[in-house]
Amino acid sequence: MLSRLCRLLYLTMPALALVCVGSLPIASRCLAAEPPAGNPSPRVAAIPPVPEGSPADLFAYIEAVRTSPLPATSRGRQRYFKRKQIAAIAEAAGRVIAQTQPGDADFAQAVSFRFAALDTLTRLDEPGAAAAHAAFAESLVDCPDETVAGQARKIALAAHIDAVLESGRPEDVMPLITRIAALLREAADDEDLAAAEADIAETAADLVTKLSRLPGGDAAAAAALETFLPIFEASANVDVQRTGKGLAGMHRRLSLPGNPMTITGTLLSGEPFDQQTLEGKVVLVDFWATWCGPCVAEMANLEAEYAKWHDKGFEVVGVSLDKTATRSRNSSGRRRFPGLFSMRSQTAPTGSTHFPPTTASPASRR
């Protein structure tokens, strides 16, 4: 039934038609397009029409077209030829799909050819190719051939992610987050979908990263992480767990605004650090090391800002990441703001600085 549905969707929906984008076949639209202006000689080599033959005939045609050398003409004419070439491959692959069933090797190979061709046409700015690429993927996400379905899911989700990012409205991402979460849970419940689960997790991580880089996208990225991280942690898939661990730090960073920060540890002078002395003040926490050239160079600026604003309630806490406290102590001895030694060092004679996982981290860091 799924096999028939997959073919029915593929053959009947206009947006997903094997051969067409809009009202004309991709190949026909490219063939009908005017070649770029310029010296008309020599002529751009012609791409032979797509045959009506068997899958074997069509694959032979695809191979012949795919390996056709670009004409030794201008870049514009080469680009024109390339578009015709790739469009013909997309059309030929569609004809193979129409003659085969999910599960057949020819079906999977033809789907891969068509995905690759539509992706290339999208990169070449062929009108309608991006929509056709996304729609083709959507039509195959439930195909019984899991290899095909996995490829389709990845492309369809990527298209949705791009659409959200291009809209400039990260707050509209919640339906996509919900969809990805449902796919992750579904894949986790089926041992045969382990590879698909890892792919979907990577797609989820990609979405979070891109949202965090979008202006005003931090809230959406944090919401996505709050949804995905529990799923990653509960997964039995090692790759999915690894993806979740890689995103945990970003989640802590995105959850900082509006939350208190706790700093405990020992000062480089050997005295305990008392955070209560900073209560009610504006605090900049600077992570640095003597081996970090830019960090050391920035110290002069920090000193200047400290001197300028300290009387108005501004404080700086420097946290050293050196391997030994001695080097940090020698370097920071003349500074007026407190310095702590980081717990990251395995040889911390003066103690450590501890930032509990549930508390905020630095207000500012390099």
C-alpha positions in Angstrom: 0.0 0.0 0.0 2.8 2.4 0.9 4.5 1.5 -2.3 1.5 2.4 -4.3 0.9 5.6 -2.3 4.5 6.7 -2.9 4.1 6.3 -6.6 0.7 7.8 -6.7 1.8 10.9 -4.9 4.8 11.2 -7.1 2.9 10.8 -10.3 -0.2 12.8 -9.6 0.7 15.9 -7.5 1.6 18.8 -9.9 4.2 20.2 -7.6 5.9 16.9 -7.4 5.7 15.8 -11.0 8.6 13.6 -12.1 9.2 15.7 -15.1 7.6 19.1 -14.6 8.2 22.2 -12.7 5.4 24.6 -13.2 3.7 24.1 -16.6 6.8 22.9 -18.6 9.2 20.0 -18.1 12.5 21.2 -16.5 14.4 19.9 -19.5 12.0 21.6 -21.9 12.2 24.9 -20.1 16.0 24.8 -20.2 16.1 23.7 -23.8 13.7 26.5 -24.7 15.6 29.2 -22.9 17.6 31.6 -24.9 21.4 31.0 -24.8 23.4 33.9 -23.3 24.1 36.8 -25.5 27.5 37.0 -27.1 29.5 35.5 -29.9 27.1 33.0 -31.5 29.9 30.8 -32.8 30.7 28.1 -32.0 27.2 26.8 -31.1 26.5 25.1 -27.8 26.4 21.3 -28.2 22.9 19.9 -28.2 21.7 17.5 -25.5 19.8 14.5 -27.1 16.2 14.2 -26.0 15.3 11.9 -23.2 14.3 8.5 -24.6 11.1 6.6 -23.8 13.0 3.3 -23.1 13.5 0.9 -20.3 15.3 1.8 -17.0 18.5 0.3 -18.5 18.1 2.5 -21.6 17.5 5.6 -19.4 20.4 4.9 -17.1 22.6 4.5 -20.2 21.3 7.9 -21.4 22.0 9.5 -18.0 25.6 8.2 -18.0 26.1 9.5 -21.6 24.7 12.9 -20.7 26.5 13.1 -17.3 29.9 12.5 -18.9 29.4 14.8 -21.8 32.2 17.4 -21.7 31.4 21.1 -21.4 31.8 23.0 -24.7 34.9 25.1 -25.1 33.0 28.3 -25.2 32.3 31.2 -22.9 31.4 30.6 -19.2 27.9 31.8 -19.9 27.4 29.2 -22.7 28.9 26.5 -20.5 26.5 27.4 -17.7 23.6 27.2 -20.2 24.8 23.8 -21.4 25.1 22.6 -17.8 21.6 23.5 -17.0 20.3 21.6 -20.0 22.5 18.7 -19.1 21.3 18.4 -15.5 17.7 19.0 -16.4 17.8 16.1 -18.8 19.2 13.9 -16.1 16.4 14.9 -13.8 13.8 14.1 -16.4 15.4 10.7 -17.3 15.6 9.8 -13.6 11.9 10.6 -13.2 11.0 8.3 -16.0 12.9 5.5 -14.3 11.0 6.1 -11.1 7.7 5.9 -12.9 8.6 2.4 -14.2 10.0 1.0 -10.9 8.9 0.3 -7.3 10.3 1.3 -3.9 12.7 -1.4 -2.9 14.0 -1.9 -6.4 17.7 -1.0 -6.9 16.8 0.9 -10.0 14.2 3.0 -8.0 16.7 4.0 -5.3 19.4 4.8 -7.9 17.0 6.9 -9.9 15.8 8.8 -6.8 19.5 9.6 -6.0 20.1 10.9 -9.5 16.9 13.1 -9.4 17.8 14.4 -5.9 21.3 15.3 -7.1 20.0 16.9 -10.3 17.4 19.0 -8.6 19.9 20.1 -6.0 22.3 21.2 -8.8 19.5 23.0 -10.6 18.7 24.8 -7.4 22.3 25.9 -7.0 22.2 27.1 -10.7 19.2 29.2 -9.8 16.9 27.4 -12.2 13.4 28.8 -11.5 11.2 26.3 -9.7 14.0 23.9 -9.0 14.2 24.6 -5.2 10.5 24.1 -4.8 10.6 20.9 -6.9 13.5 19.6 -4.8 11.7 20.1 -1.5 8.4 18.8 -2.8 10.1 15.7 -4.3 11.6 15.0 -0.9 8.3 15.5 0.9 6.7 13.0 -1.4 9.2 10.3 -0.3 9.5 10.7 3.4 7.1 7.8 4.0 8.5 5.5 1.3 8.9 1.9 2.4 12.5 2.0 1.1 14.2 3.3 4.3 17.3 4.4 2.4 15.2 6.6 0.1 13.0 7.8 3.0 16.0 8.7 5.1 17.5 10.7 2.3 14.1 12.4 1.7 13.6 13.3 5.3 17.0 14.9 5.5 16.4 17.0 2.4 12.8 17.9 3.4 13.9 19.1 6.8 16.8 21.1 5.4 14.3 22.8 3.1 12.0 23.7 6.0 15.0 25.0 8.0 16.1 27.2 5.1 12.6 28.5 4.8 12.4 29.5 8.4 15.8 31.2 8.3 15.0 33.1 5.1 11.8 34.3 6.6 13.7 36.2 9.3 11.1 35.1 11.9 12.7 32.5 14.2 9.6 32.6 16.4 7.8 30.6 13.6 10.1 27.6 14.1 8.0 25.8 16.7 6.0 23.6 14.3 9.3 22.5 12.7 10.8 21.7 16.2 7.8 19.6 17.0 8.1 17.7 13.7 11.8 17.0 14.2 11.1 15.8 17.8 8.4 13.5 16.6 10.7 12.0 14.0 13.4 11.5 16.6 11.1 9.6 18.9 9.8 7.5 16.0 13.3 6.6 14.9 14.3 5.8 18.5 11.6 3.2 18.8 12.7 1.3 15.7 16.1 -0.4 15.7 16.2 -0.5 12.0 16.1 3.4 12.0 19.3 3.9 14.0 21.1 5.6 11.1 18.1 7.7 10.4 17.9 8.7 14.0 21.5 9.9 13.9 20.9 11.9 10.7 17.8 13.6 12.2 19.7 14.4 15.3 22.4 16.1 13.2 19.7 18.0 11.4 18.2 19.1 14.7 21.7 20.3 15.8 22.1 22.2 12.6 18.8 24.0 13.2 19.8 25.0 16.7 23.2 26.3 15.5 21.6 28.4 12.7 18.9 29.7 15.0 21.5 30.9 17.5 23.3 32.8 14.8 20.1 34.5 13.6 19.3 38.0 14.9 16.8 37.5 17.7 17.1 33.7 17.4 18.4 32.9 20.8 15.0 32.3 22.3 14.0 29.9 19.5 17.3 28.1 19.8 16.8 27.7 23.5 13.3 26.3 23.0 14.6 23.9 20.4 17.3 22.7 22.8 14.8 22.2 25.6 12.8 20.0 23.3 15.7 18.0 21.8 18.2 17.5 24.6 15.9 15.2 26.7 15.3 13.1 23.6 19.1 12.9 22.9 19.9 11.9 26.5 17.2 9.2 26.5 18.4 7.7 23.2 20.3 4.4 23.1 22.1 5.6 20.0 25.6 6.6 20.9 25.9 9.1 18.0 22.7 10.8 19.1 23.9 11.0 22.7 27.2 12.5 21.4 25.2 15.1 19.5 23.3 16.0 22.6 26.5 16.4 24.7 27.9 18.7 22.1 24.8 21.0 22.4 24.7 21.0 26.2 27.2 23.9 26.5 25.1 26.0 24.0 22.0 25.3 26.1 23.7 26.6 29.3 24.9 29.7 27.4 21.4 30.4 26.0 19.8 30.0 29.4 22.0 32.5 31.1 20.1 35.8 30.6 18.0 36.7 33.6 19.5 33.9 35.8 21.9 34.4 38.7 25.6 33.4 38.3 27.4 31.5 41.0 31.2 31.7 41.3 33.1 29.7 44.0 36.8 29.2 44.3 40.1 30.5 45.6 41.8 33.7 44.6 45.4 33.7 43.2 46.4 35.3 46.5 45.3 32.2 48.3 42.3 33.8 49.9 38.7 32.4 49.4 36.6 34.3 46.8 33.5 35.9 48.3 30.9 36.5 45.7 28.8 38.5 48.1 31.2 41.4 47.7 29.9 41.8 44.1 26.2 41.9 45.1 24.4 44.8 43.3 27.3 45.5 41.0 27.9 45.1 37.2 30.4 42.3 36.9 32.5 41.3 33.9 34.0 37.8 34.2 37.1 37.4 32.0 38.6 34.0 31.1 42.2 34.4 30.2 45.7 32.6 30.2 49.3 33.8 29.9 49.7 31.7 26.7 46.8 33.6 25.1 48.3 36.6 23.4 45.0 38.4 22.7 43.9 37.8 26.3 47.0 39.4 27.7 46.8 42.3 25.2 43.3 43.0 26.3 44.2 43.3 30.0 45.3 46.9 29.5 41.8 47.7 28.2 40.2 45.9 31.1 42.4 47.9 33.5 41.4 51.1 31.9 37.7 50.3 32.0 38.0 49.1 35.6 39.7 52.4 36.6 37.0 54.4 34.8 33.9 52.7 36.1 34.9 51.0 39.3 33.6 53.9 41.5 30.2 53.6 39.8 29.9 49.9 40.7 31.8 48.1 37.9 33.8 45.0 38.8 36.0 42.6 36.9 36.8 39.0 37.9 39.6 37.3 35.9 39.6 33.5 35.8 42.9 32.1 34.7 43.1 28.9 32.6 46.9 28.4 33.0 48.2 25.0 33.9 49.8 26.3 37.0 48.8 29.1 39.3 52.3 30.5 39.6 52.4 31.8 36.0 49.0 33.4 36.5 50.0 35.0 39.8 53.2 36.4 38.3 51.3 37.9 35.4 48.4 39.4 37.3 50.2 40.5 40.5 49.8 44.2 39.7 46.1 44.1 38.6 43.5 45.6 40.9 40.6 43.3 40.1 40.4 39.8 41.7 41.9 36.8 39.9 40.9 33.2 40.3 42.5 30.0 39.2 40.3 27.7 37.0 39.4 24.1 38.0 40.4 23.0 34.5 44.1 22.9 35.7 45.1 19.5 37.1 47.8 21.2 39.2 46.0 24.0 41.0 48.0 24.6 44.2 45.7 27.5 45.2 42.5 25.7 44.7 39.9 26.0 41.9 37.1 28.0 40.5 33.9 26.1 40.1 30.9 27.0 37.9 28.2 24.5 38.7 26.4 23.1 35.5 23.1 24.6 36.6 24.4 28.1 37.1 25.2 30.9 34.7 28.6 31.2 33.2 30.6 34.3 32.3 28.7 37.5 31.5 31.5 38.1 28.9 34.1 35.9 27.5 36.4 35.6 24.5 
